[in-house]
Amino acid sequence: MSENEQNNEDEVGKPLSAYAKYSSIGFQMVVIIGIFTFAGYKIDEAGKHHVKWATAILALIGVFIALFIVIRSVKN
Protein backbone atom coordinates (compact mmCIF):
# COMPACT_ATOMS: atom_id res chain seq x y z
CA MET A 1 0.00 0.00 0.00
CA SER A 2 1.42 3.38 -0.93
CA GLU A 3 1.85 6.21 1.52
CA ASN A 4 -0.87 8.30 -0.17
CA GLU A 5 -3.45 5.53 0.22
CA GLN A 6 -2.59 5.16 3.89
CA ASN A 7 -2.93 8.93 4.48
CA ASN A 8 -6.32 8.92 2.73
CA GLU A 9 -7.57 6.16 5.01
CA ASP A 10 -6.41 8.12 8.08
CA GLU A 11 -8.21 11.25 6.85
CA VAL A 12 -11.44 9.32 6.31
CA GLY A 13 -11.28 7.76 9.78
CA LYS A 14 -10.76 11.08 11.61
CA PRO A 15 -14.23 12.59 10.95
CA LEU A 16 -15.92 9.33 11.89
CA SER A 17 -13.89 9.11 15.07
CA ALA A 18 -14.75 12.70 15.99
CA TYR A 19 -18.42 12.08 15.24
CA ALA A 20 -18.47 9.03 17.49
CA LYS A 21 -16.68 10.90 20.27
CA TYR A 22 -19.01 13.91 20.27
CA SER A 23 -22.20 11.92 19.87
CA SER A 24 -21.24 9.80 22.87
CA ILE A 25 -20.69 12.99 24.86
CA GLY A 26 -24.27 14.01 24.03
CA PHE A 27 -25.60 10.68 25.26
CA GLN A 28 -23.57 11.04 28.46
CA MET A 29 -25.11 14.47 29.04
CA VAL A 30 -28.64 13.15 28.56
CA VAL A 31 -28.04 10.25 30.94
CA ILE A 32 -26.46 12.41 33.68
CA ILE A 33 -29.18 15.06 33.54
CA GLY A 34 -31.87 12.38 33.38
CA ILE A 35 -30.58 10.52 36.42
CA PHE A 36 -30.35 13.68 38.54
CA THR A 37 -33.79 14.87 37.44
CA PHE A 38 -35.33 11.47 38.15
CA ALA A 39 -33.73 11.42 41.62
CA GLY A 40 -35.15 14.88 42.33
CA TYR A 41 -38.56 13.79 41.11
CA LYS A 42 -38.54 10.78 43.41
CA ILE A 43 -37.47 12.93 46.37
CA ASP A 44 -40.30 15.38 45.69
CA GLU A 45 -42.76 12.54 45.22
CA ALA A 46 -41.75 10.90 48.52
CA GLY A 47 -41.95 14.21 50.37
CA LYS A 48 -45.28 15.11 48.73
CA HIS A 49 -44.00 18.61 47.97
CA HIS A 50 -46.29 21.01 46.15
CA VAL A 51 -43.36 22.91 44.66
CA LYS A 52 -40.83 20.63 42.98
CA TRP A 53 -37.67 22.21 44.40
CA ALA A 54 -35.64 19.02 44.63
CA THR A 55 -36.34 18.23 40.98
CA ALA A 56 -35.27 21.72 39.89
CA ILE A 57 -32.13 21.80 42.02
CA LEU A 58 -30.96 18.31 41.12
CA ALA A 59 -31.66 18.93 37.42
CA LEU A 60 -29.45 22.04 37.55
CA ILE A 61 -26.73 20.13 39.38
CA GLY A 62 -26.93 17.48 36.65
CA VAL A 63 -26.56 20.15 33.96
CA PHE A 64 -23.48 21.63 35.64
CA ILE A 65 -21.88 18.20 36.07
CA ALA A 66 -22.62 17.33 32.44
CA LEU A 67 -21.12 20.62 31.24
CA PHE A 68 -18.03 20.03 33.38
CA ILE A 69 -17.55 16.60 31.82
CA VAL A 70 -18.05 17.99 28.29
CA ILE A 71 -15.54 20.81 28.81
CA ARG A 72 -13.01 18.42 30.34
CA SER A 73 -13.34 15.91 27.49
CA VAL A 74 -13.18 18.57 24.74
CA LYS A 75 -10.00 19.98 26.26
CA ASN A 76 -8.32 16.61 25.88
Wavefront OBJ file of the C-alpha trace (Angstrom):
o trace
v 0.000 0.000 0.000
v 1.418 3.383 -0.932
v 1.848 6.208 1.523
v -0.869 8.296 -0.168
v -3.454 5.533 0.217
v -2.594 5.163 3.892
v -2.926 8.932 4.478
v -6.324 8.925 2.725
v -7.565 6.160 5.011
v -6.415 8.117 8.080
v -8.213 11.254 6.853
v -11.443 9.323 6.311
v -11.283 7.765 9.778
v -10.758 11.077 11.607
v -14.228 12.585 10.949
v -15.924 9.333 11.893
v -13.892 9.106 15.073
v -14.748 12.704 15.993
v -18.423 12.083 15.238
v -18.474 9.032 17.491
v -16.685 10.899 20.266
v -19.006 13.906 20.275
v -22.198 11.918 19.869
v -21.238 9.802 22.870
v -20.690 12.994 24.859
v -24.267 14.012 24.026
v -25.600 10.679 25.258
v -23.573 11.041 28.455
v -25.107 14.468 29.044
v -28.641 13.151 28.557
v -28.038 10.255 30.945
v -26.463 12.406 33.681
v -29.178 15.061 33.540
v -31.874 12.382 33.383
v -30.579 10.524 36.424
v -30.345 13.678 38.540
v -33.793 14.869 37.442
v -35.329 11.467 38.153
v -33.733 11.418 41.621
v -35.146 14.876 42.333
v -38.563 13.793 41.106
v -38.541 10.781 43.406
v -37.471 12.928 46.370
v -40.299 15.385 45.695
v -42.760 12.545 45.218
v -41.751 10.899 48.517
v -41.955 14.210 50.373
v -45.278 15.112 48.726
v -44.003 18.606 47.968
v -46.294 21.011 46.154
v -43.363 22.909 44.660
v -40.831 20.632 42.975
v -37.666 22.214 44.399
v -35.639 19.023 44.632
v -36.338 18.233 40.978
v -35.274 21.717 39.886
v -32.126 21.796 42.017
v -30.956 18.308 41.120
v -31.663 18.931 37.419
v -29.452 22.043 37.550
v -26.735 20.127 39.375
v -26.928 17.483 36.654
v -26.559 20.149 33.955
v -23.483 21.626 35.635
v -21.881 18.204 36.071
v -22.618 17.328 32.435
v -21.119 20.618 31.239
v -18.029 20.034 33.382
v -17.555 16.597 31.817
v -18.046 17.992 28.291
v -15.541 20.809 28.809
v -13.013 18.418 30.336
v -13.344 15.906 27.493
v -13.185 18.565 24.745
v -9.999 19.979 26.259
v -8.317 16.609 25.880
l 1 2 3 4 5 6 7 8 9 10 11 12 13 14 15 16 17 18 19 20 21 22 23 24 25 26 27 28 29 30 31 32 33 34 35 36 37 38 39 40 41 42 43 44 45 46 47 48 49 50 51 52 53 54 55 56 57 58 59 60 61 62 63 64 65 66 67 68 69 70 71 72 73 74 75 76
